[in-house]
Amino acid sequence: MAVAFGPAVALAAGPAGVPTAAGGGRAYGLSDILRLMNSFATFLITAAVIIAVIVIVYGGLLWMTKGKEQGKTFVVQGIIGVAIVMGVGVILATVSRVVSTGSLG
């Protein structure tokens, strides 16, 4: 295996040992990956908060029309969902800061 893939691995390094992307494209660094992860996390958190607000509003409508217990369940679940999503957001921001700067401060 090493004989078969050895030349390809040797040619993958650019000038002075700087790695290049396959096909002559640009290599991605840690900052690019962090930016992509932050964008994806922001999208997911925003979508989850919107869904949780919809669940809370739906629970409020149920509470007014069908009865207290059924609506109350939806409202409580929506609030718990928002709390979980916000907690995940704080954790992701902290991890991102630690990875990018190397410290919490």
N, C-alpha and C positions, 0 to 999 in steps of 0.2 A: 504494500500500500504506500509506504513512504517513497518508493522508487516511482510509483505512478503519479503521485500528487506532489512530490518534491519540487519539480520545476514550476508548477502553478503557484505554490506557496511562495517560492522565491521571487516570482515575477509580480506577486500581488503587492509587494512593498514598493512604495514610490521612491523618489530621490531621498537619500540620506535616511532610509528606513521609515519614512513617514507613510503610514498606511493610506491607501486610496480605496475608494468604493469600486465595486465591480462595474465594468462598462465605462470607466473613466469619469464617473460622477463624483460628487463631493462626499467626503466621509463625514458622518455625523459624530458630534462630540457629546459630552455629558450635558452641556447647556441646551443643546438642541433636543435631547431626549427629555430633559426636565421641562422645557417649554411645551413639548407635545403632551406630556403627562398632565401638566397643569391645565392646558386647554381642555383635554378630555375630562379631567376631574371637574372642572368648572361647568362644563356642559352637563355632566351627569348630576351634579349637585343642583343646578338650576332646574333641570327636568324633574328631579325628585321633589323639590320644594313646590313646583307647580302642581304636581300630582297630589302632594299632601294637602295643599290648599283646596284643590278640587274635592278631595275626600272630606275635608272639614266642612266645606259649603254643603256638600251632599248630605252629610250627617246633620247639619243644621236644618236643612229642608225636611229630612226624615223626622227629626225631632218635632218640628212644627206640625207635620201632617199625620204621621203614622203613630207616633208615641215616643215617650221619653227614652225608654231603654234601648230601642233599636237605633235611634239617632245618637244617643249618648255614646254608644259603642263606636260609631264611626268617628265622632268628634275626638274621642280619646285616642283612637288609633291614629288619626291624622296628626294630633299633637305629638304623640310618641314618635311618629315617623319624621316629623320636622326636627325634633330633638336629636334623633339618631343621625340624620343627615348633617345637621350642624356640627355634631361631635366628630363625624367622619371628616368634615371640612377642616376642622381645627387640627385633627391628627395629620391629614395630608399636608396642610400648610407647614406644620412643625417638621415633618419628615423632609419636605422639600427644602426648607431652610437649612436643616442639618446637613443634607446631602450637598447643597450648593455652597454653603459657607464653611461647613465643618464644625459649627458650634451652634448653640441655642441662642446666643446673644447677638 
